[in-house]
């Protein structure tokens, strides 16, 4: 009887199967984590490219809307639809896409030769499609506006695109609430 128990203790054939199952589970979990992080970074990169492209469209909108010099909510909605289609074409679900467009214009320099920037409150606008706020508001970035050769401060435009994190990432990472994917691009006007 003693000899039979001793062979059960020394028989390690079952332990290899248990270790294999455990190691396989850990490897699969690690691969899922890597895929979720790669998807998160991929979507973040797409948002960066799209926000930069949208900022360029806002800057060049004088050619798109020659009879409408002021930016309005309808144009921002059209831009959001364009960004949403671009995301859908790349395979990213864009159901909850939100966007904010900010413009910052300056009053003419008074007196001539002065280097003080005065924001034009009537032309400086902010349009939004959903709850999306930039990391830093455009009014905090006034110093980025260069002085043109015609002695005027060049307008600034900022486009911020927000999207909830991908579903795989939400399923795998149980931190609540998960930060929204956010990308901002700033450009100067003409």
C-alpha positions as CSV (number, residue, x, y, z in Angstrom):
1,X,0.0,0.0,0.0
2,X,2.8,2.4,0.8
3,X,4.4,1.6,-2.5
4,X,1.2,2.5,-4.4
5,X,1.0,6.0,-2.8
6,X,4.6,6.6,-3.5
7,X,4.0,6.0,-7.3
8,X,1.1,8.4,-7.3
9,X,3.3,11.1,-5.8
10,X,6.1,10.6,-8.2
11,X,3.8,10.3,-11.3
12,X,3.9,13.8,-12.9
13,X,2.1,13.1,-16.2
14,X,-1.0,15.1,-15.1
15,X,1.1,18.1,-13.9
16,X,2.4,18.7,-17.4
17,X,-1.1,19.0,-18.7
18,X,-2.1,21.4,-16.0
19,X,1.0,23.5,-16.5
20,X,0.4,23.5,-20.3
21,X,-3.2,24.7,-19.8
22,X,-2.1,27.4,-17.4
23,X,0.8,28.7,-19.6
24,X,-1.5,28.6,-22.7
25,X,-4.1,30.7,-20.8
26,X,-1.5,33.2,-19.8
27,X,-0.1,33.4,-23.4
28,X,-3.6,33.9,-24.9
29,X,-4.4,36.6,-22.3
30,X,-1.1,38.4,-23.2
31,X,-1.9,38.2,-26.9
32,X,-5.4,39.6,-26.3
33,X,-3.8,42.5,-24.3
34,X,-1.3,43.2,-27.1
35,X,-4.1,43.2,-29.7
36,X,-6.2,45.6,-27.6
37,X,-3.3,48.0,-27.1
38,X,-2.4,47.9,-30.8
39,X,-6.0,48.6,-31.8
40,X,-6.1,51.5,-29.3
41,X,-2.9,53.0,-30.7
42,X,-4.1,52.4,-34.3
43,X,-7.3,54.3,-33.7
44,X,-5.4,57.0,-31.9
45,X,-3.2,57.5,-34.9
46,X,-6.2,57.6,-37.3
47,X,-7.7,60.3,-35.1
48,X,-4.5,62.3,-35.2
49,X,-4.4,62.2,-39.0
50,X,-8.1,63.0,-39.3
51,X,-7.9,65.9,-36.9
52,X,-5.0,67.3,-38.9
53,X,-6.8,66.9,-42.2
54,X,-10.0,68.5,-40.7
55,X,-8.0,71.5,-39.5
56,X,-6.6,71.9,-43.0
57,X,-10.1,71.8,-44.4
58,X,-11.2,74.5,-41.9
59,X,-8.1,76.6,-42.9
60,X,-8.9,76.2,-46.6
61,X,-12.7,76.5,-46.3
62,X,-12.7,79.9,-48.1
63,X,-12.2,77.9,-51.3
64,X,-14.9,75.4,-50.3
65,X,-17.4,78.0,-49.2
66,X,-16.5,81.2,-51.2
67,X,-19.9,82.9,-50.5
68,X,-19.9,82.2,-46.8
69,X,-16.9,83.8,-45.1
70,X,-17.9,82.9,-41.5
71,X,-17.7,79.4,-40.1
72,X,-21.1,78.0,-39.0
73,X,-22.6,74.9,-37.4
74,X,-23.8,73.5,-40.7
75,X,-20.2,73.4,-42.1
76,X,-19.0,71.8,-38.8
77,X,-21.7,69.1,-39.2
78,X,-20.6,68.5,-42.8
79,X,-17.0,68.2,-41.6
80,X,-18.1,65.7,-38.9
81,X,-19.9,63.6,-41.5
82,X,-16.8,63.6,-43.6
83,X,-14.6,62.5,-40.7
84,X,-17.1,59.9,-39.7
85,X,-17.1,58.4,-43.3
86,X,-13.3,58.4,-43.3
87,X,-13.3,56.5,-40.0
88,X,-15.9,54.0,-41.2
89,X,-13.9,53.4,-44.4
90,X,-10.9,52.4,-42.3
91,X,-13.0,49.9,-40.3
92,X,-13.4,51.9,-37.1
93,X,-16.9,52.2,-35.7
94,X,-17.7,55.9,-35.5
95,X,-21.1,55.8,-33.9
96,X,-20.2,58.0,-31.0
97,X,-17.8,60.4,-32.8
98,X,-17.8,63.9,-31.3
99,X,-16.0,66.9,-32.6
100,X,-15.2,70.5,-31.5
101,X,-14.0,73.2,-33.8
102,X,-12.6,76.4,-32.3
103,X,-11.6,79.6,-34.2
104,X,-9.6,82.5,-32.8
105,X,-9.5,85.8,-34.6
106,X,-7.8,89.0,-33.6
107,X,-8.7,92.7,-33.8
108,X,-6.6,94.9,-36.1
109,X,-3.5,96.1,-34.3
110,X,-4.2,99.5,-32.6
111,X,-2.0,101.6,-32.5
112,X,0.1,100.5,-35.5
113,X,3.4,99.0,-34.4
114,X,1.8,97.6,-31.2
115,X,2.5,93.9,-30.5
116,X,-0.5,93.3,-28.2
117,X,-3.0,90.7,-29.3
118,X,-6.7,91.5,-28.8
119,X,-9.1,88.7,-29.5
120,X,-12.1,89.5,-31.7
121,X,-15.0,88.1,-29.7
122,X,-17.4,88.3,-32.6
123,X,-15.4,86.2,-35.0
124,X,-13.8,83.9,-32.4
125,X,-16.3,81.0,-32.3
126,X,-16.6,77.5,-30.9
127,X,-18.8,74.8,-32.5
128,X,-19.4,71.3,-31.2
129,X,-21.1,68.1,-32.2
130,X,-21.4,66.3,-28.8
131,X,-19.4,66.6,-25.6
132,X,-15.8,66.9,-26.7
133,X,-13.3,69.3,-25.2
134,X,-9.7,69.8,-26.1
135,X,-6.8,69.1,-23.8
136,X,-6.0,72.8,-23.9
137,X,-8.5,75.4,-25.1
138,X,-7.5,77.5,-28.1
139,X,-7.7,80.7,-26.1
140,X,-4.8,79.4,-24.0
141,X,-2.7,79.1,-27.1
142,X,-2.9,82.7,-28.3
143,X,0.9,82.9,-28.4
144,X,1.0,80.5,-31.3
145,X,-0.4,83.1,-33.7
146,X,2.3,84.7,-35.8
147,X,2.3,88.3,-36.9
148,X,2.0,88.6,-40.6
149,X,3.9,90.9,-42.9
150,X,0.8,93.0,-43.3
151,X,0.9,93.7,-39.5
152,X,-2.0,91.6,-38.5
153,X,-2.2,88.6,-36.2
154,X,-3.0,85.4,-38.1
155,X,-6.2,83.5,-37.0
156,X,-5.9,80.1,-35.3
157,X,-8.1,77.1,-35.8
158,X,-8.3,74.0,-33.6
159,X,-10.1,70.8,-34.4
160,X,-10.6,68.2,-31.6
161,X,-12.0,64.7,-32.4
162,X,-13.2,62.5,-29.5
163,X,-14.1,58.8,-29.7
164,X,-14.8,56.2,-27.0
165,X,-12.1,53.5,-26.6
166,X,-12.6,50.3,-28.7
167,X,-14.8,47.6,-27.3
168,X,-12.0,45.1,-26.9
169,X,-10.0,47.6,-24.9
170,X,-13.0,48.3,-22.7
171,X,-13.6,44.6,-22.1
172,X,-10.0,43.9,-21.2
173,X,-9.2,46.9,-19.1
174,X,-11.6,47.3,-16.3
175,X,-10.6,50.8,-15.2
176,X,-13.7,52.9,-14.8
177,X,-14.3,55.3,-16.5
178,X,-11.9,54.7,-19.4
179,X,-10.4,57.9,-20.9
180,X,-11.9,59.0,-24.2
181,X,-9.6,58.8,-27.3
182,X,-9.0,62.5,-28.1
183,X,-6.9,64.2,-30.8
184,X,-6.5,67.9,-31.4
185,X,-4.8,69.7,-34.3
186,X,-4.1,73.4,-34.5
187,X,-3.5,75.3,-37.7
188,X,-3.0,79.0,-38.6
189,X,-5.3,80.7,-41.1
190,X,-4.4,82.5,-44.3
